[in-house]
Amino acid sequence: MALSGNSRAKDSGFPDVIELNVGGQVYYTRHATLISNPGSLLGKIFSPKNNASNDLARDPKGRYFIDRDGFLFRYVLDYLRDKQVVLPDHFPEKGRLRKEAEYFQLPDLVKLLTPDDLKPSPDEYIHSDYEDGSQGSDQRMCPPPSLVPADRKSGFITVGYRGSCTMGRESQTDAKFRRVPRIMICGRIALAKEVFGETLNESRDPDRTPDRYTSRFYLKFKHLERSFDMLSECGFQMVACNSSVTASFVNQHTDDKIWSSYTEYVFYRMCLLLIELLQRANCFLKLVNSEEVLLALQELCLQLRQGFFA
């Protein structure tokens, strides 16, 4: 087998074992692995029909050089070997890996990395829709179960931040606000990593396992609305918030005060089971003709919602 492999390598102009430098990361792989998908970019570059090995870029040590993400290329190479890819738990680079798959022209890998629960637009959500007489009730948007991954975990994430401003009796229009110094994240570590990925700073609690809780993580950015967008994209909804304010004098010679505040926003995400239960309850309500039964079921459904959001 070694002789036949060397023969093929000689005919193609490429060695049987190829050394690659991908973004500074060095990989060794067989030539047959690189051309296992003839329609891919690597299959075209290293194709025996190409016979242009001398035209490819090389690094100072003579390795074939590819200017792409060296860390993510390992998963591309795994796919070329086994036609499947296994990612670590809570892998935060799936979007970037999908772009790498698109660059290397691997459509099947792109499909594997494309989630089934593509985020729908707000118009695609199904609203809890009772009769006209109950439109004033507390209604929450629930995505259809088909748009929710079966293994999605429910849970709470709390976003907190401190703010301050200096303001005196005669300077209401010249209040000096300080920017938000740090956005704190509290909750289960697995959920926090799923939502915020690489933007989550774990330096103050680095050794906790994903199933444990923390109140010491914070975000690497300081835009509160960005954190809200990320939570919304992952299916979380705000269910509560609170704020406290304290004041202290700047010094004894002025009336200026430093106002300090601490604000928390609590977000919750429902699991698939609860979404299906609410959807079925809403559908059943529409089929009921008895007004008394309808009112009773509406009240039961509302209590069920409030019980999960309490």
N, C-alpha and C positions, 0 to 999 in steps of 0.2 A: 504493500500500500504506500509506503514511503517513496518507492521508486516511481510509482504512477503519479503521486502528488508532485514530485519534483519535475516529472516530465510535463505535466500540465503547466506548472509554474514557468518552465522554460519556454513553452510555446506561447504563453500569454505575455511574457515580458515582465511578470511580477513574481516575486519569490513566494513560496508556499506559506511562509509565516511573515506577516507584515507588521512593521513597527510604526505606530501612529503617534503623532503629537497633536492632541486636540485641546486647544486653548491652554497649553502648558502641562496637561496631564498626558502621561505616556501609556499607551495601550499596545498589547501584543495580541494578534488574532490571526486566524487563518484567512488566506485569500478567498477560499470557498465561502467563508462566513460573510464577507463583504459583498459578494456577488450572489448571495442566496436569494435576494429579491432583485431580479434584473431591472425592474421598473423604477427602483429607488435611485437617488442621486449617487450613493456609494456604488450601487450595482453598475451604473453607467460609467462612473469615473474609473473603476477598477475592472471594467469588462475586458476580457481577452481581445475583443474586437477593437477596443479603443487603442491599445498598443501605444499609449502615450505616457508611459511611466516616467520618462525623463522630463516631461513638461509639467509635472505636478510640483507644487511648492514643497520645499523641504526646509527643515530647521538646520542649525549649524552641525548637528550630528548625523545628518543624512536621513532623518525620519520624515515620512510624509506628514505635512502640516495641514491641519484643518482648523480654520479660525472660527470655532464655535465653543459653546459652553463645555468645558472639559469634565465637570462634575456630572452633568446630565447625560453625557454621551454614553456612560456605562449602561444606562437603561436602554438606549438605542441599540447598543451592541448586544445586550441580553435578548432583545426582541429578535434581532437578526439570527441569533443562535437557536432560540426555542419557539419563536413565533408567539410569545406571550411575555408579559412583563409583570413583575411582582414589586409593588412599591411598599415602603415602610408605612407603619401606622401614622396617621396625622401628617402625611406628606404635604408640605406647603407649596411645593414647586410644580404642581400638576399642570397649571396653566402654561408655565414656561416650557415644561417638557413637551406639551402638546405643540407649541410653536417649533421646538426642535424637530419633532416628528414631521411637521409640515415642511420644514426646510429640507429634510432628508427625503422627502417625497415618499412617506410611508403611510398611505391612507388608512390601512387597517389598524395601525398603531394609533392614529388620530382618533379613530372610532372608539378604541378601547379607553382612551383618555378623556373622551367627551362624556360628561355625566348625563344620565338619563333624565335627571331633574333639572334641565336647563331652566334658568330663572325666567318665569313668565313676566309679561308686562302687567301693570296694575289692572288693566281691563280684563285680563284673563282669569283673575281670581273670582271665586264664587262667593258671593255675599250671603250671609244668613238672611233669608227672605221670608218674613212672616206676612200675615195679612196687613192691609192698610192701617188697621186700627192699632197695630203694635209697632209702627215705624219709629216711635220715640224710644223704644227699648235699646239697651246697650248691645250693639251688633259689632262683631269682630270679623275680619276677613280671614277665611280659612282656605288655603290652597287645596285643590282636589287631591285625593290620595294618590292618583296616578302621577302627580308631579312631585311627590315626596319620597325620598329614598326609604326603603323598608327598614333599614337599620338606623334611621335618624334618632338621636337621643334627645329627650326632652330635658329641660333644665333652665336655670336662671343664671344670668350674668349681670353684675352690677358695675356701672360706670360711674366713677366719682372724680371730682376735681375741686381744687381750692382756688378762689379768686379774691382779689382785694382791690380797693380803690381809696384814694385820699380825697376828701371833700370837706370844705368848711362852710360856715354860715353864709358867707358872701360869695362863694365860688361854685355855686351849683352848676353853672354852665362850663366850668373849667375842671371838672372832676378828672383826676388822673387814674385811669384804669391800668392795671397790670395784666399782661397776657396770662393765659392759663399755663402755669409752670409745669404741670404733669397731670396726665389722665390716668387714674388708677383703675385697675381691672380686678374684680373679685368674682370667684366662682370656681367651678370644676375646671381643672387644668386642661383636660381633653377638649372641653367645649371652647375654652379661651383660645387654644392653639388652632382649633378648627376655624374659628372666625377670623382671628387676627394674624395667624401665621408668623412670618418673619418680622412683622411690625411690633411684635410683643417682646418686651424686654424682660427676660427671666433671671437677670443677674442677682436679684435679691432673694430668690427661691429656686435655685438651680437644680436641686436634687430630688424634687418631689415627683412621684409617679403620676401618670395622666389621670388615674381614678381618684386622686386626692384633691383637696380644695386649697385655695390660696387667696390671700387678700393683699399680696405684696407685689404683684405684677403691675407694670405700667407700660404705656405705649411709647413708641419712639417718635411719634408725631404729636402735635399739639392742637390739631383741628378737631374739635368735638364733633362737628357734623360728619366728618369722615368716618369716625367710629360708628356713628349712627347708621351711615350708609352700609358699612360692612356687616353690621348686625342684621339690618333689614334684608340684605342679599342672602343671608344664611337662614332666613325664616324667623328671626326673632321679632317680637313686638314689645313696645314699651307698655308696662302694666302699672308702674308706680314711679313716683319721684318725690323727693323732699329736699329741703334746703334750710340751712341755719345761718344766721348772721350775727356777728359780734362787732362791737366798736370800741376803739380806744383812742385817747387823745395823742396827737403827735408829740406835743410838749406842753408845758404849763403856760406858755406865753401866747398861745394861739388857740382858736376854737376849732382848728382843723382836726379831723378825726380820720383814723384809718379803719375802714370797714372791711372785715374779713368774712368770707362766706365759704361754706362747704355744701356742695350739691351732689346728690346721688340720683341716678336713673336706673331703674330695675327693668330688665328685659327678660322675657320668657319665650320659650319655643315649645310648641306642642309636639308630641310624638305622633306617629302615624295612627296608632290605635284610637287616640282621642279625636283626631281629625275625622276618621271614618265614622266614629260614634256620633259626632255632631252632624255630619253630612246626612247620615241615615235618619237622625231625629228630625232634621229640617225637611227631608223628603217626605217623611211620614206625616208631618204636620200639614203639608199641602194636600194630603189625601183624605184628611179627616173632615167630615161635614158637620159633626155635632159641635156647636159653639162652646158648650161647657167642657167637652173633652179637649177641644182645641186650646182653650184658655189654660186648662190644667197642664197639658203637655208643654205649652209655651213656658209656663212658670217652672216646670221641672227642668226643661232644657236650660233656662236662664240660671237656675240654681246650680246645675251641673257646670256651666261655664264659670260662674263665680267661685265655685269650689276649687277649680283648678287654677284660678288666677288670684285666689285670696293670699 
